[in-house]
Amino acid sequence: MKKINFLLFILFFFSFLSIVDAETVRYYEKPDGKSRNMKFLKVLVNGIPVEMIFDTGASGIVLTKETYKKIGSPFILGQGKNHTAGGVVPAYFFKLFSVKLGSIEARNIIASTHDGLEVNILGADFFKHFNYFVNEREKAITFTTDNSFNNPFPGDDFKTVISGPNSSLKYRVRDKEQ
């Protein structure tokens, strides 16, 4: 009887852990010298596969002019400015229907484009609602909505950023089986 109770406890414990909303995605690096320390991800933007860099220093989602055209040239909502590492540049703002990384999807999110951009940027407007943990050895980023995150790579050091306040953006984390 004690064995059965113990097994039921173990099954309950592990089923509880699976309820935690988390998604781990793999990133890759390019050996080309100019992309040092950049974490490249495959992201679906309005259903179109797009290569983006995971940029913790960027506040928004910024697409190259080529990618803007590739995803169908969404309606321009207005013109403004982007503050970049190289200075302030004029930018055009538009709404993306969907930005999806793994099973994490943001809908109706504002993005921008400007001249001279060489890579697409996935900034905080996408991931600010999550805790995220970067595992350099495994080349993986784990996003979670749960503050009691269990480290999937014990013994590794993580860069941890606590998510900001809730916003009107709708985020979902779905099971991979769905």
Summary of the structure (lengths in Angstrom):
residues: 178
radius of gyration: 18.8
end to end distance: 36.6
largest distance: 70.9
contacts: 459
relative contact order: 0.20
helix: 15%
strand: 43%
